[in-house]
Amino acid sequence: MKLYIGGAYQGQEELAQQENPGAEFFFGFHETIREVLARGGDPLAYTEAFLRGHPEAVVTANEVGCGLVPVRPEERAWREAAGRALCRVAAKSGAVTRVVCGIGTRLK
């Protein structure tokens, strides 16, 4: 598994595709966690199942923990859930790359 993270519109999807042609991609994992929460699901259980089912996947996500703390409780819950889920993805990934302005910096 590989994880590409970065701010919104920083080019993580494009870099992931360029570096991993033909891979199984999962773009916007942070939004997947939002959907899991909206359905009343457990984001960590979903993430663990995802990790077991897609061990060779390339995952992209926006960094959602930077900036102002959201006023709405559900937005704060989503940010926390996305952060915890992405910590699990990063732990299982063989490579983690942070992308800023289309330039990747290998973190792991």
Phi, psi and omega per residue, in radians:
M1 nan 2.549 3.054
K2 -2.294 2.500 3.141
L3 -2.140 2.295 3.044
Y4 -2.074 2.124 -3.135
I5 -2.165 2.803 3.081
G6 2.982 3.044 3.082
G7 -1.177 2.957 3.128
A8 -1.035 2.363 3.063
Y9 1.077 0.588 3.128
Q10 -1.698 -0.057 3.023
G11 1.721 0.298 -3.121
Q12 -1.140 -0.652 3.133
E13 -1.160 -0.768 -3.124
E14 -1.111 -0.779 3.139
L15 -1.145 -0.708 3.119
A16 -1.049 -0.763 3.127
Q17 -1.158 -0.696 3.140
Q18 -1.125 -0.709 -3.070
E19 -1.493 -0.239 -3.048
N20 -2.375 1.028 -3.111
P21 -1.044 2.372 3.096
G22 1.416 0.044 -3.124
A23 -1.343 2.911 3.024
E24 -1.502 1.984 -3.059
F25 -1.798 2.520 2.983
F26 -2.288 1.752 -3.090
F27 -1.552 2.528 3.031
G28 1.192 0.786 -3.104
F29 -1.020 -0.538 3.106
H30 -1.055 -0.622 3.112
E31 -1.310 -0.531 3.052
T32 -1.080 -0.713 3.110
I33 -1.121 -0.654 3.073
R34 -1.040 -0.751 3.135
E35 -1.141 -0.707 3.102
V36 -1.046 -0.810 3.112
L37 -1.081 -0.723 -3.125
A38 -1.090 -0.538 3.105
R39 -1.487 -0.012 -3.129
G40 1.443 0.277 -3.118
G41 -1.462 3.025 3.123
D42 -1.714 1.930 -3.083
P43 -1.061 -0.641 3.138
L44 -1.244 -0.682 3.071
A45 -1.118 -0.726 3.077
Y46 -1.040 -0.798 -3.107
T47 -1.090 -0.757 3.124
E48 -1.087 -0.738 3.099
A49 -1.129 -0.712 3.098
F50 -1.051 -0.800 -3.128
L51 -1.068 -0.705 3.108
R52 -1.180 -0.654 -3.057
G53 -1.452 -0.307 -3.053
H54 -2.415 1.046 -3.036
P55 -1.166 -0.332 -3.116
E56 -1.858 0.180 -3.057
A57 -1.220 2.749 2.966
V58 -1.913 2.107 -3.027
V59 -1.976 2.392 3.009
T60 -2.096 2.647 3.106
A61 -2.758 2.652 3.001
N62 -1.460 2.585 2.976
E63 -1.310 2.159 -3.062
V64 -2.015 -0.002 -3.076
G65 -1.680 -0.001 -3.130
C66 -1.614 2.764 3.053
G67 1.619 -2.795 -3.100
L68 -1.225 2.561 3.052
V69 -1.331 2.220 -3.121
P70 -1.081 2.575 3.117
V71 -1.293 -0.707 -3.053
R72 -1.330 2.292 -3.121
P73 -1.008 -0.649 -3.117
E74 -1.183 -0.552 3.085
E75 -1.243 -0.655 3.073
R76 -1.146 -0.719 3.125
A77 -1.105 -0.712 3.115
W78 -1.103 -0.803 3.136
R79 -1.039 -0.738 3.123
E80 -1.138 -0.800 -3.121
A81 -1.111 -0.738 3.129
A82 -1.116 -0.739 3.118
G83 -1.082 -0.789 3.131
R84 -1.152 -0.704 3.113
A85 -1.117 -0.747 -3.130
L86 -1.215 -0.483 3.009
C87 -1.082 -0.701 3.104
R88 -1.169 -0.748 3.112
V89 -1.087 -0.780 3.136
A90 -1.085 -0.699 -3.135
A91 -1.101 -0.617 -3.118
K92 -1.534 -0.164 -3.081
S93 -1.428 2.494 3.031
G94 -1.351 -0.399 3.125
A95 -2.538 2.416 3.055
V96 -2.241 2.206 -3.112
T97 -2.173 2.274 3.045
R98 -1.722 2.302 -3.052
V99 -2.008 2.229 3.057
V100 -2.318 2.182 -3.137
C101 0.939 0.648 3.099
G102 1.374 0.003 -3.124
I103 -1.827 2.174 -3.107
G104 -1.602 2.400 3.030
T105 -2.098 2.092 -3.105
R106 -1.255 2.135 3.083
L107 -1.648 -0.549 -3.109
K108 -2.493 nan nan
